[in-house]
Amino acid sequence: MEANSIKKYNKWIVALSIAIPLAVAILFRVKIDLELPVFLPPIYASINAVTAVLLVIAVWAVKNGKLKLHEQLIKATLVCSALFLVMYVLYHMTSNSTAYEGDGILKWVYYFILITHIILSVAVIPFVLITFVRGITNQVEKHKKIAKITFPLWLYVAVSGVVVYLMISPYY
């Protein structure tokens, strides 16, 4: 891969790694008086679950030499992540946040999972983008090296998103 192309990708990675969390933070503060025709949290939680399953299958595919399937699964996972993000922001722009009403140890577990989910959901963005670019530019060894970090981070974000939803769902 040509050095100029990689530099161009790197600029996009940096820009998106900053722009996505910044846009989410800004849009989180915007409230739109609109009632959505569907209740989004179970939908975007399900998308997180699908993301987790696709990630696991993608790792299985690459370990079994099914590189084209791996690529298709990762692209589908990226689409799921983008859909999740759009629905998550849309929900929070049209609805008030729901407070967790549990107590005792479950309250601490909930907040631990929520806080680590939020922090890692921001931190994983550049990892996902770098890993994807290294894959599509055929930098196989660099791709494998960073994928070993990206996979568990991304999987944790997807699974913890589902857990957070399940824990807060009684309070909607």
NORWODA-V538552 format. One record per backbone hydrogen bond with DSSP energy under -1.0 kcal/mol. CO is the residue of the C=O (numbers start at 1). NH is the residue of the N-H. Records with the same first field share a line. If there is no record, write none. Layout:
BEGIN
CO=NH + NH
END
This chain:
BEGIN
2=6
3=7
4=8
5=9
6=10
7=11
8=12
9=13
10=14
11=15
12=16
13=17
14=18
15=19
16=20
18=22
19=23
20=24
21=25
22=26
23=27
24=28
26=29
32=34
40=44
41=45
42=46
43=47
44=48
45=49
46=50
47=51
48=52
49=53
50=54
51=55
52=56
53=57
54=58
55=59
56=60
57=61
58=62
59=63
60=64
61=66
62=65
65=67
66=70
67=71
68=72
69=73
70=74
71=75
72=76
73=77
74=78
75=79
76=80
77=81
78=82
79=83
80=84
81=85
82=86
83=87
84=88
85=89
86=90
87=91
88=92
89=93
90=94
91=95
93=32
104=108
105=109
106=110
107=111
108=112
109=113
110=114
111=115
112=116
113=117
114=118
115=119
116=120
117=121
118=122
119=123
120=124
124=128
125=129
126=130
127=131
128=132
129=133
130=134
131=135
132=136
133=137
134=139
135=138
138=140
139=143
140=144
141=145
142=146
143=147
144=148
146=149 + 150
147=151
149=153
150=154
151=155
152=156
153=157
154=158
155=159
156=160
157=161
158=162
159=163
160=164
161=165
162=166
163=167
164=168
165=169
168=171
169=172
END
